[in-house]
Amino acid sequence: MRIEEEWKKSGYFWLPQNEDKKIPGTLSILDGGKIELEVVGLFDDSIEAFNGNDDLGRIIGHVEKDGLVTLENCFYRTKKISFGGISKSLVHVHKVISGVAYDKDESVTFNTVSFVVEGINEWVAITGINVARSSDYKTATISYTPQEEIVYNLQTGFKLYILFGYTLPGFPTTTEARITQQTYFKLSSENAKDFSEFSKVIHQITYLLGFAVDSTVTISDVSATSNEIVSEISEGKTRPVSIKLYYPSLPFSDSAPKIDTHRMLFRFSDIRENAERVFNKWFSTYSVIRPSLGLYFSAVSGDHKYLDGKFLGLAQALETYHRRTSNETLRDESEFRSMVASLLWNCPKQNRKWLRGRLYHGNEINLGQRIKRIIEPYKAYLGNSKQRNKFIRGVVNTRNYLTHYSEELEKDAVKGSELWGICQKMEAVFQLHLLQQLGFEESDIQRILSKNYKLKLKFDEI
C-alpha cells in the first residue's frame, strides 16, 4: 500500500474487553503499509501478563483528527515494564480500520471497498476535463463534465465499478482555479462480506493492472462502507460511513512507477467492448496458474536482488505454467503404468522402493521440451532454429546449474549480459501467453508486438 505522506498520530488505546484501562501511544503507518503502535506502559501491568502471551488481538484507539480506530491482529514486538519510571513498548499491527470501533469478537464485514491502483488514470484514460483555448491563445476556458460510472459483474460474486472522483475550484479564485479527477475501482456486494474476500479480489485486480501497464503497481486510498454503519445526513436520511483501511499489501515497490502509455501491453480502450469477459478470464486464469503468476510477478517486481534469482523465478514460472495448462506426457498414461508395473515386477524386491521413486515422474516431459512448447507460438520472434535451440539450451543449462551448482554444469551456464537477454525473452514470452489467456486474438497480439516499444526491446528487435 502506498502511503505518500507521513501518517503518525497520537492518542489513547485500550483493549475492547478492558475499556477502563487506556494508555497513551503513537500510531504510525509507513509507506508499504507497515504499521507500528508505540505505547507508554502496557495494556496489563501485572507480572503474569509481562511474562505471558504477547498476542493482543484487537486494540481500540482514539487518535487525533481521525477519531476512533480499530487495530487488528496485534502483538507485542518489544515489551518493557518500569518500576516507577516511564517505559515504552512497541506493538505490531496488521491492519488499521479508521473511523469505527469494533467490540472484541465482533465480525468486520463490508458491502463496498474502494481503492486506487497506481497507473489507473493513464490506463483508463477517460477524463471529464476539457481545456479550450482561443485562436490567439490569450483566453482559455476550462470545464469539467462528470463521467458516468462503468460497472461489470464478476464471477467472484462482486460488482466491479470504475468510478471518477473529482474536485472543483473553491473560493476565492484570484490566483488559482484547480480541477482534479481521480479514477478508482470499487468492489460492491449486496451481502456483507469479510474484508479478506475483498482483499483477494483487490490483489488480483492489482496484478492485472500491473500486467497491463507492464510495471509494478500498488494500491492506495482504500476505503470501505457497511450498510450497518451509517450516519444521519438529514431527518430520516442516512448514508454509509466511509471507513479508511490501512494494511501491508503486495505488490509493492519502494518508488512509485513511471507509467508510460506507449509501453503498456494494452489499455482499457483495447478491451472496453468486452472488458467484463477479460476481467473474468483473468480471475479464472489466476485460479488455474496462480503459482506461475506468483513466480512471474515476483521475478519482474524487483523482489530478487540478483539476476540469478530473477532467472530462476522466470524459469520456474514458465515450467509451472506449462504444467498447469498442458497434460502432455512422454507416453500414453496406461502404457506408462503398464511399463512401470513390468519394471517393478522384474526388479529385485529390495530395490523396488528405490526404483518406484525414480519412475514416479518418469512420464513427464523435461524442461527443455516444455520451453520448446511454450515458445512455439512466438518462435519467429526468437530468431531462426539455431538461435531458438541456443535459447532453450541456455535456459535448461543455467537452470540446472543454479539449482544444483554442480561444477561440471557451470561451463554451460549463461552469465552476464547474455543471461539478462534470456531473462528479457522469457519475460516477454510469458506476457504473450498471458495475453492469450485473457482472450486476445493472434491478430491483437501481433498488433501489440508491432507497436509496443518495450516488448520489442525484450525480443531484441530494436
ZAMINU-489935 format. One record per residue (C-alpha): residue number from 1; residue in one letter; x, y, z. Coordinates in Angstrom, 2 decimals. Example, Ala and Ser with C-alpha at 12.3 -4.5 7.8 and 13.67 -1.06 7.14 Angstrom:
% residues 2
PT    nr   rest        c1        c2        c3
PT     1      A     12.30     -4.50      7.80
PT     2      S     13.67     -1.06      7.14
% end
This chain:
% residues 462
PT    nr   rest        c1        c2        c3
PT     1      M      0.00      0.00      0.00
PT     2      R      1.33      3.39     -0.98
PT     3      I      1.43      5.93      1.87
PT     4      E      2.68      9.13      0.25
PT     5      E      2.57     11.37      3.31
PT     6      E      3.76     10.57      6.81
PT     7      W      0.95      9.07      8.89
PT     8      K      1.76      9.44     12.57
PT     9      K     -0.91     10.22     15.15
PT    10      S     -1.08     10.30     18.92
PT    11      G     -3.99      9.09     21.00
PT    12      Y     -5.23      6.73     23.67
PT    13      F     -5.54      2.97     23.20
PT    14      W     -7.25      0.15     25.04
PT    15      L     -8.39     -3.44     24.73
PT    16      P    -12.10     -3.76     23.88
PT    17      Q    -12.62     -6.08     26.87
PT    18      N    -10.98     -3.56     29.23
PT    19      E    -12.13     -0.09     28.21
PT    20      D    -11.26      1.41     31.60
PT    21      K     -7.54      0.78     31.06
PT    22      K     -6.49      3.38     28.47
PT    23      I     -2.85      4.11     27.75
PT    24      P     -1.27      6.85     25.61
PT    25      G      0.56      5.95     22.43
PT    26      T      1.55      6.90     18.91
PT    27      L      0.26      5.07     15.84
PT    28      S      2.50      5.15     12.75
PT    29      I      1.85      3.87      9.23
PT    30      L      4.84      3.69      6.91
PT    31      D      4.98      3.53      3.12
PT    32      G      4.18     -0.05      2.16
PT    33      G      1.58     -0.38      4.89
PT    34      K      3.83     -1.35      7.79
PT    35      I      2.04     -0.33     11.00
PT    36      E      3.50      0.20     14.46
PT    37      L      1.99      1.33     17.73
PT    38      E      4.28      2.71     20.41
PT    39      V      2.55      2.79     23.79
PT    40      V      3.56      4.17     27.17
PT    41      G      3.18      1.30     29.61
PT    42      L      1.36     -1.97     28.98
PT    43      F     -2.28     -2.89     28.48
PT    44      D     -1.89     -5.16     31.52
PT    45      D      0.74     -4.17     34.11
PT    46      S      0.76     -7.45     36.01
PT    47      I      3.92     -9.59     36.16
PT    48      E      1.89    -12.51     34.82
PT    49      A      0.98    -10.53     31.71
PT    50      F      4.58     -9.36     31.24
PT    51      N      5.80    -12.95     31.15
PT    52      G      2.76    -14.29     29.30
PT    53      N      1.32    -14.32     25.80
PT    54      D      2.36    -11.43     23.56
PT    55      D     -0.74    -11.66     21.35
PT    56      L     -3.17     -8.80     21.91
PT    57      G     -5.69     -9.48     19.14
PT    58      R     -7.81     -6.37     18.67
PT    59      I     -6.98     -2.92     20.08
PT    60      I     -9.27      0.13     20.06
PT    61      G     -7.95      3.67     19.94
PT    62      H     -8.92      7.30     19.67
PT    63      V     -6.38      9.34     17.71
PT    64      E     -6.07     12.97     16.69
PT    65      K     -8.07     14.05     13.63
PT    66      D     -9.27     10.53     12.68
PT    67      G    -11.12      9.73     15.92
PT    68      L    -11.89      6.07     16.63
PT    69      V     -9.68      3.35     15.15
PT    70      T     -9.68     -0.44     15.36
PT    71      L     -6.31     -2.17     15.20
PT    72      E     -6.38     -5.81     14.06
PT    73      N     -4.10     -8.80     14.73
PT    74      C     -1.82     -7.02     17.16
PT    75      F      1.08     -8.41     19.18
PT    76      Y      3.98     -7.04     21.20
PT    77      R      7.27     -6.71     19.32
PT    78      T      9.03     -5.35     22.38
PT    79      K      7.58     -5.30     25.86
PT    80      K      9.02     -3.20     28.67
PT    81      I      7.96     -2.55     32.21
PT    82      S      9.33      0.12     34.51
PT    83      F      9.01      0.30     38.26
PT    84      G      8.41      3.98     38.95
PT    85      G      9.68      5.33     35.61
PT    86      I      8.32      5.62     32.07
PT    87      S      8.53      2.60     29.80
PT    88      K      7.58      2.28     26.16
PT    89      S      6.55     -0.88     24.34
PT    90      L      6.21     -1.50     20.62
PT    91      V      3.18     -3.27     19.16
PT    92      H      2.94     -4.72     15.66
PT    93      V     -0.40     -4.00     13.96
PT    94      H     -1.53     -5.87     10.85
PT    95      K     -4.42     -3.61      9.84
PT    96      V     -5.93     -0.25     10.82
PT    97      I     -9.68      0.35     10.41
PT    98      S    -10.12      4.09     10.82
PT    99      G    -13.44      5.66     11.74
PT   100      V    -15.06      2.89     13.76
PT   101      A    -14.54      0.86     16.96
PT   102      Y    -15.49     -2.82     16.96
PT   103      D    -16.18     -4.97     20.01
PT   104      K    -13.82     -7.78     20.98
PT   105      D    -15.36    -10.58     18.92
PT   106      E    -17.45     -8.51     16.52
PT   107      S    -17.04     -9.57     12.90
PT   108      V    -15.72     -6.98     10.43
PT   109      T    -17.73     -7.06      7.22
PT   110      F    -18.29     -4.58      4.41
PT   111      N    -20.57     -4.06      1.44
PT   112      T    -18.18     -1.95     -0.64
PT   113      V    -14.43     -1.38     -0.80
PT   114      S    -12.95      1.38     -2.97
PT   115      F     -9.28      1.62     -3.91
PT   116      V     -6.86      3.33     -6.28
PT   117      V     -4.20      1.43     -8.22
PT   118      E     -1.13      3.24     -9.48
PT   119      G     -1.44      3.82    -13.22
PT   120      I     -5.23      3.58    -13.34
PT   121      N     -5.62      7.17    -14.60
PT   122      E     -3.32      6.53    -17.54
PT   123      W     -4.69      3.04    -18.22
PT   124      V     -8.38      4.01    -18.26
PT   125      A     -7.58      7.36    -19.93
PT   126      I    -11.11      8.76    -19.57
PT   127      T    -11.41     12.33    -18.36
PT   128      G    -14.10     14.96    -17.99
PT   129      I    -11.59     17.83    -18.04
PT   130      N    -11.73     19.94    -21.17
PT   131      V     -9.42     22.84    -21.99
PT   132      A    -10.38     25.21    -24.82
PT   133      R     -8.06     27.99    -25.94
PT   134      S     -8.78     30.92    -28.19
PT   135      S     -7.01     31.17    -31.52
PT   136      D     -4.75     33.92    -30.21
PT   137      Y     -4.01     31.93    -27.01
PT   138      K     -4.98     34.92    -24.89
PT   139      T     -8.01     33.31    -23.26
PT   140      A     -8.81     29.79    -22.14
PT   141      T    -11.86     28.01    -20.82
PT   142      I    -11.53     25.01    -18.52
PT   143      S    -14.64     22.93    -17.89
PT   144      Y    -15.46     19.61    -16.28
PT   145      T    -18.15     17.08    -17.18
PT   146      P    -18.71     14.34    -14.58
PT   147      Q    -18.10     10.92    -16.10
PT   148      E    -20.58      8.07    -15.86
PT   149      E    -19.68      5.04    -13.79
PT   150      I    -18.75      1.80    -15.53
PT   151      V    -19.86     -1.45    -13.91
PT   152      Y    -19.08     -5.12    -14.52
PT   153      N    -20.37     -8.33    -12.95
PT   154      L    -17.52    -10.51    -11.72
PT   155      Q    -17.62    -14.28    -11.40
PT   156      T    -16.33    -13.83     -7.85
PT   157      G    -19.78    -12.56     -6.80
PT   158      F    -18.78     -8.90     -6.71
PT   159      K    -19.64     -6.00     -8.94
PT   160      L    -16.64     -4.01    -10.14
PT   161      Y    -17.10     -0.29    -10.70
PT   162      I    -14.75      2.09    -12.46
PT   163      L    -15.53      5.49    -10.97
PT   164      F    -14.29      9.03    -11.44
PT   165      G    -13.90     11.26     -8.41
PT   166      Y    -13.29     14.95     -8.93
PT   167      T    -12.78     18.25     -7.15
PT   168      L    -13.82     21.69     -8.39
PT   169      P    -12.25     25.07     -7.59
PT   170      G    -13.06     26.63     -4.27
PT   171      F    -13.18     30.31     -3.39
PT   172      P    -11.51     32.70     -3.79
PT   173      T    -10.07     32.02     -7.25
PT   174      T     -7.86     35.07     -7.50
PT   175      T     -4.60     33.25     -8.24
PT   176      E     -5.61     29.66     -8.89
PT   177      A     -8.59     27.61    -10.04
PT   178      R     -7.95     23.90     -9.89
PT   179      I     -9.91     20.90    -11.19
PT   180      T     -8.73     17.38    -10.41
PT   181      Q    -10.00     13.94    -11.35
PT   182      Q     -9.03     10.57     -9.89
PT   183      T    -10.13      7.28    -11.41
PT   184      Y    -10.64      4.44     -8.94
PT   185      F    -12.13      0.97     -8.55
PT   186      K    -14.97     -0.06     -6.26
PT   187      L    -15.99     -3.60     -5.36
PT   188      S    -19.58     -4.00     -4.25
PT   189      S    -21.56     -6.87     -2.73
PT   190      E    -25.22     -6.91     -1.72
PT   191      N    -24.37     -9.31      1.10
PT   192      A    -21.82     -8.11      3.62
PT   193      K    -18.51     -9.95      3.24
PT   194      D    -15.37    -10.30      5.32
PT   195      F    -12.58     -8.00      4.19
PT   196      S    -10.39    -11.00      3.35
PT   197      E    -12.76    -11.79      0.47
PT   198      F    -12.44     -8.24     -0.83
PT   199      S     -8.66     -8.23     -0.44
PT   200      K     -8.22    -11.37     -2.56
PT   201      V    -10.02     -9.73     -5.48
PT   202      I     -8.18     -6.43     -4.93
PT   203      H     -4.89     -8.34     -5.03
PT   204      Q     -5.78     -9.99     -8.35
PT   205      I     -7.02     -6.74     -9.92
PT   206      T     -3.79     -5.01     -8.89
PT   207      Y     -1.75     -7.70    -10.61
PT   208      L     -3.92     -7.43    -13.72
PT   209      L     -3.36     -3.69    -13.95
PT   210      G      0.36     -4.15    -13.31
PT   211      F      0.49     -6.69    -16.13
PT   212      A     -1.42     -4.35    -18.45
PT   213      V      0.87     -1.34    -17.85
PT   214      D      3.98     -3.56    -17.56
PT   215      S      5.04     -2.04    -14.23
PT   216      T      4.93     -2.96    -10.57
PT   217      V      1.97     -1.04     -9.18
PT   218      T      0.43     -0.91     -5.74
PT   219      I     -2.82      0.26     -4.17
PT   220      S     -3.63      3.37     -2.16
PT   221      D     -6.62      5.22     -0.70
PT   222      V     -8.54      2.14      0.42
PT   223      S    -11.93      2.86      1.99
PT   224      A    -14.96      0.74      2.79
PT   225      T    -18.63      1.05      3.70
PT   226      S    -21.06     -1.17      5.53
PT   227      N    -24.83     -0.96      5.35
PT   228      E    -24.82     -1.48      9.13
PT   229      I    -22.66      1.57      9.89
PT   230      V    -24.42      4.77      8.79
PT   231      S    -24.60      8.44      9.72
PT   232      E    -27.63     10.70      9.57
PT   233      I    -27.33     13.45      6.95
PT   234      S    -30.80     14.91      7.43
PT   235      E    -34.02     13.99      9.14
PT   236      G    -34.88     10.44      8.13
PT   237      K    -31.95     10.15      5.72
PT   238      T    -28.72      8.25      6.32
PT   239      R    -25.67      7.26      4.35
PT   240      P    -22.90      4.71      5.00
PT   241      V    -19.88      5.97      6.90
PT   242      S    -16.63      5.97      4.93
PT   243      I    -14.15      3.74      6.74
PT   244      K    -10.47      4.03      5.81
PT   245      L     -8.30      0.92      5.73
PT   246      Y     -4.52      0.61      6.02
PT   247      Y     -2.59     -2.65      5.71
PT   248      P      0.57     -4.05      4.04
PT   249      S     -0.28     -5.19      0.53
PT   250      L      1.51     -6.78     -2.41
PT   251      P      2.73     -6.00     -4.95
PT   252      F      4.76     -3.05     -3.70
PT   253      S      7.84     -1.20     -4.89
PT   254      D      9.85      1.35     -2.92
PT   255      S      9.31      4.05     -5.53
PT   256      A      6.17      4.88     -7.48
PT   257      P      6.34      3.63    -11.08
PT   258      K      6.61      5.91    -14.09
PT   259      I      3.67      4.94    -16.27
PT   260      D      4.31      5.32    -19.99
PT   261      T      1.21      4.85    -22.12
PT   262      H      3.35      3.88    -25.10
PT   263      R      4.85      0.94    -23.19
PT   264      M      1.61     -0.57    -21.91
PT   265      L      0.77     -4.04    -23.16
PT   266      F     -2.84     -2.99    -23.51
PT   267      R     -5.09     -0.14    -22.41
PT   268      F     -8.65     -0.07    -21.16
PT   269      S     -9.76      1.18    -24.58
PT   270      D     -8.37     -2.03    -26.11
PT   271      I    -10.70     -4.21    -24.02
PT   272      R    -13.61     -1.87    -23.29
PT   273      E    -16.07     -3.65    -25.60
PT   274      N    -15.53     -6.97    -23.81
PT   275      A    -13.94     -5.83    -20.55
PT   276      E    -16.26     -7.93    -18.38
PT   277      R    -15.11    -11.07    -20.19
PT   278      V    -11.45    -10.05    -19.86
PT   279      F    -11.77     -9.40    -16.12
PT   280      N    -13.47    -12.75    -15.57
PT   281      K    -10.95    -14.54    -17.79
PT   282      W     -8.25    -13.11    -15.56
PT   283      F     -9.91    -14.45    -12.41
PT   284      S    -10.41    -17.92    -13.92
PT   285      T     -6.84    -17.92    -15.29
PT   286      Y     -5.50    -16.80    -11.92
PT   287      S     -7.16    -19.74    -10.18
PT   288      V     -5.50    -22.20    -12.59
PT   289      I     -1.99    -20.77    -12.94
PT   290      R     -1.69    -18.91     -9.63
PT   291      P      1.71    -20.45     -8.69
PT   292      S      3.26    -19.47    -12.02
PT   293      L      1.80    -15.95    -11.76
PT   294      G      3.29    -15.59     -8.29
PT   295      L      6.71    -16.64     -9.59
PT   296      Y      6.45    -14.33    -12.60
PT   297      F      5.36    -11.22    -10.68
PT   298      S      7.98    -11.87     -8.01
PT   299      A     10.65    -12.03    -10.73
PT   300      V      9.62     -8.84    -12.54
PT   301      S      8.79     -6.73     -9.47
PT   302      G     12.38     -6.50     -8.25
PT   303      D     11.99     -8.87     -5.29
PT   304      H     15.14    -10.67     -6.43
PT   305      K     18.23     -8.57     -5.77
PT   306      Y     20.40    -10.64     -8.10
PT   307      L     19.92    -11.65    -11.73
PT   308      D     20.32    -15.33    -10.85
PT   309      G     17.21    -15.15     -8.66
PT   310      K     15.22    -13.35    -11.35
PT   311      F     16.21    -16.00    -13.89
PT   312      L     15.21    -18.89    -11.62
PT   313      G     11.87    -17.23    -10.90
PT   314      L     11.11    -16.84    -14.61
PT   315      A     12.28    -20.38    -15.45
PT   316      Q     10.06    -21.82    -12.71
PT   317      A      7.18    -19.61    -13.84
PT   318      L      7.35    -20.92    -17.42
PT   319      E      7.75    -24.54    -16.32
PT   320      T      4.86    -24.28    -13.84
PT   321      Y      2.71    -22.50    -16.41
PT   322      H      3.14    -25.38    -18.87
PT   323      R      2.40    -27.95    -16.14
PT   324      R     -0.84    -26.16    -15.29
PT   325      T     -2.01    -25.69    -18.88
PT   326      S     -0.86    -28.92    -20.57
PT   327      N     -1.38    -32.62    -19.88
PT   328      E      1.34    -33.68    -22.31
PT   329      T      3.37    -36.75    -21.27
PT   330      L      6.09    -38.86    -22.87
PT   331      R      3.85    -41.90    -23.23
PT   332      D      0.18    -42.74    -23.02
PT   333      E     -0.72    -42.93    -19.31
PT   334      S     -1.97    -46.54    -19.43
PT   335      E      1.07    -47.60    -21.45
PT   336      F      3.39    -45.95    -18.94
PT   337      R      1.67    -47.59    -15.95
PT   338      S      1.97    -50.97    -17.65
PT   339      M      5.67    -50.38    -18.29
PT   340      V      6.27    -49.32    -14.66
PT   341      A      4.45    -52.40    -13.37
PT   342      S      6.59    -54.63    -15.58
PT   343      L      9.82    -52.97    -14.44
PT   344      L      8.87    -53.23    -10.77
PT   345      W      7.84    -56.87    -11.17
PT   346      N     11.23    -57.77    -12.64
PT   347      C     13.18    -55.65    -10.16
PT   348      P     14.70    -57.31     -7.06
PT   349      K     12.36    -56.77     -4.13
PT   350      Q     14.92    -54.84     -2.07
PT   351      N     15.31    -52.28     -4.88
PT   352      R     11.66    -51.73     -5.75
PT   353      K     11.11    -48.77     -3.42
PT   354      W     14.13    -47.00     -4.90
PT   355      L     13.03    -47.74     -8.47
PT   356      R      9.44    -46.61     -7.80
PT   357      G     10.76    -43.24     -6.61
PT   358      R     12.91    -42.90     -9.73
PT   359      L      9.98    -43.68    -12.00
PT   360      Y      7.41    -41.51    -10.19
PT   361      H      7.94    -38.54    -12.54
PT   362      G      9.27    -40.63    -15.39
PT   363      N      6.39    -39.86    -17.75
PT   364      E      6.78    -36.08    -17.53
PT   365      I      8.43    -34.16    -20.34
PT   366      N     11.61    -32.34    -19.36
PT   367      L     12.20    -28.60    -19.03
PT   368      G     13.69    -28.30    -22.50
PT   369      Q     10.60    -29.83    -24.08
PT   370      R      8.33    -27.57    -22.02
PT   371      I     10.22    -24.43    -23.08
PT   372      K     10.07    -25.58    -26.71
PT   373      R      6.28    -25.98    -26.49
PT   374      I      5.88    -22.62    -24.79
PT   375      I      7.85    -20.63    -27.36
PT   376      E      6.29    -22.43    -30.35
PT   377      P      3.50    -19.84    -30.99
PT   378      Y      6.03    -16.99    -30.91
PT   379      K      9.16    -18.70    -32.21
PT   380      A      9.52    -16.21    -35.06
PT   381      Y     10.47    -13.56    -32.50
PT   382      L     13.29    -15.72    -31.14
PT   383      G     15.28    -15.99    -34.35
PT   384      N     15.98    -19.00    -36.55
PT   385      S     16.07    -22.64    -35.49
PT   386      K     19.71    -22.44    -34.40
PT   387      Q     19.06    -19.34    -32.25
PT   388      R     15.96    -20.90    -30.67
PT   389      N     17.86    -24.08    -29.79
PT   390      K     20.60    -21.95    -28.24
PT   391      F     17.96    -20.12    -26.20
PT   392      I     16.41    -23.38    -24.97
PT   393      R     19.82    -24.87    -24.07
PT   394      G     20.72    -21.66    -22.26
PT   395      V     17.56    -21.81    -20.14
PT   396      V     17.94    -25.52    -19.32
PT   397      N     21.69    -25.50    -18.60
PT   398      T     21.52    -22.34    -16.50
PT   399      R     18.50    -23.57    -14.53
PT   400      N     20.27    -26.88    -13.83
PT   401      Y     23.46    -25.15    -12.70
PT   402      L     21.73    -22.58    -10.49
PT   403      T     19.64    -25.36     -8.94
PT   404      H     22.42    -27.87     -8.25
PT   405      Y     25.62    -25.76     -8.52
PT   406      S     27.44    -28.75     -9.98
PT   407      E     30.95    -27.88    -11.23
PT   408      E     30.52    -29.80    -14.48
PT   409      L     27.40    -27.74    -15.30
PT   410      E     28.99    -24.35    -14.67
PT   411      K     30.75    -24.11    -18.04
PT   412      D     27.43    -24.41    -19.90
PT   413      A     25.54    -21.88    -17.75
PT   414      V     24.77    -18.47    -19.23
PT   415      K     26.10    -15.42    -17.38
PT   416      G     26.28    -11.64    -17.56
PT   417      S     24.57     -9.70    -20.32
PT   418      E     23.59    -12.90    -22.12
PT   419      L     21.70    -14.04    -19.01
PT   420      W     19.94    -10.66    -18.90
PT   421      G     18.89    -11.09    -22.53
PT   422      I     17.48    -14.56    -21.83
PT   423      C     15.52    -13.17    -18.87
PT   424      Q     14.03    -10.47    -21.07
PT   425      K     12.92    -13.01    -23.67
PT   426      M     11.44    -15.33    -21.03
PT   427      E      9.51    -12.41    -19.56
PT   428      A      8.19    -11.41    -22.99
PT   429      V      7.09    -14.95    -23.87
PT   430      F      5.23    -15.25    -20.57
PT   431      Q      3.48    -11.92    -21.22
PT   432      L      2.30    -13.07    -24.65
PT   433      H      0.88    -16.26    -23.16
PT   434      L     -1.00    -14.23    -20.54
PT   435      L     -2.47    -12.08    -23.29
PT   436      Q     -3.62    -15.27    -24.97
PT   437      Q     -5.16    -16.49    -21.70
PT   438      L     -7.10    -13.21    -21.46
PT   439      G     -8.69    -13.89    -24.82
PT   440      F     -6.57    -11.71    -27.09
PT   441      E     -6.66    -12.98    -30.65
PT   442      E     -3.49    -13.68    -32.63
PT   443      S     -4.06    -10.50    -34.65
PT   444      D     -4.33     -8.48    -31.43
PT   445      I     -1.08     -9.93    -30.12
PT   446      Q      0.68     -9.22    -33.41
PT   447      R     -0.56     -5.62    -33.23
PT   448      I      0.74     -5.27    -29.68
PT   449      L      4.10     -6.71    -30.72
PT   450      S      4.38     -4.30    -33.64
PT   451      K      3.58     -1.18    -31.59
PT   452      N      4.96     -1.87    -28.11
PT   453      Y      8.48     -0.48    -27.84
PT   454      K      9.26     -2.15    -24.52
PT   455      L      8.10     -5.58    -25.71
PT   456      K     10.11     -5.34    -28.92
PT   457      L     13.13     -4.36    -26.84
PT   458      K     12.78     -7.57    -24.82
PT   459      F     12.91     -9.59    -28.04
PT   460      D     15.99     -7.63    -29.21
PT   461      E     14.09     -6.30    -32.20
PT   462      I     15.34     -2.76    -31.68
% end
